[in-house]
Amino acid sequence: MASSPQSYQKRQRELRKKERKAEKQAIRHGRSAEKKEAGEDDGPDEDALLEEFRVLNEQFAEGGIEEKLFEFRKAEIFHQMGLGDKPEPLEDEEAPAEAGA
């Protein structure tokens, strides 16, 4: 028995919805669908950035870093992941890397 035209059209609509959803998700993650399909992913390692963010949160919770530095580093990490704008440089940027040590 042959498929009805309505079934074919429904499958096509569902396929287009899935493609649009995948494209939106790729954009949210800072990649274009073309790069993803081509296997080109020269962006930062998301797992490494998430681990860096976890460590940053732990340091902040323990009182190891100031809130201003925490917010700056958090914004940097989110920007690298494609989830926000690049943060403004810290005004008293004496050595943010040493502040965590």
N, C-alpha and C positions, 0 to 999 in steps of 0.2 A: 504494500500500500504506500502511495506517495505522500510526502509531507504536504500539508496545506500551506498556501502562501502566507497565511497569518503566523504559522509556527516559524517559518523561515524569517519573517520580518521581526518577530519577537526575539529570536536568537540574535539577529543582527543588532537590534537595539541594546540587548543585554551586553553584547560584545563591545559596542561603542561605549557604554557606560563603564565597563571595566577598563577600557583603554584610557578614558578621561580620568578615572580614579587613579590609575597608575601614574599618569602624567602629573596630576596634582600632588601626589605623594612624592614623586621624584623632585618636583619643584620645591616642596617643603624641606626636603633633605639636601637642597643645594645642588642638585644635579639635574641635567636635562635628560629627557628620555633618550635622546640620540646618543649621548655619552654612555648611558647605561646599556643600551642595546649593543653598542660597539665594543663594550667591555673596557672603556676608558674611564678610569676612576682615579684621577690624579689629586683628588681632594684629601683633606686630612682624615686620619683613621678615626672613625666615630667611636670605636671602643676605647681607644686611648684617650680621647677627649672626655668621654663619660667617666673614665677612671680618674682623670685629672680633676674633674668636677667633684667626684666623690671625696677625693683626698682634700680638696679645698673646703668642702663642707665640713669635714671632720676637723680640720684645723680651726675653722671659724667657730664651731661648736665648743671646742676645747679652749677657746680664747687665745689661740696662737697667732691670729692675724686680726687687724682692725677691720671694722665694717666697710670703710671706704675702699681698702685694698680688696676685700672680698668681693664687693659689688663690681669693681673694675675687672678683676680676673674672671668673674662669672660672665660679665658682658663680653669679654674677649673670647671665652670658650664658646658661648652661644653664637657669636659672630662667625667663628671658625666652622661651626656646624651648620651655618646658614640660617640661623633662627633669630637673627636680630641685626641691628646696625652696629657698626664699629664704634666702640666707646671712645669718648674724648680722653685724651691723655691726662694722667694725674698731674695736678698742679705742682705738688712737691715730690716729683718723681726722682728721689734721691737714689734709690736702688730697690725697686719692688721685689726683686728676686731675693735680696738679703733680708727683707722684712719677714719672710716666712721661715727663715733659718734660725 
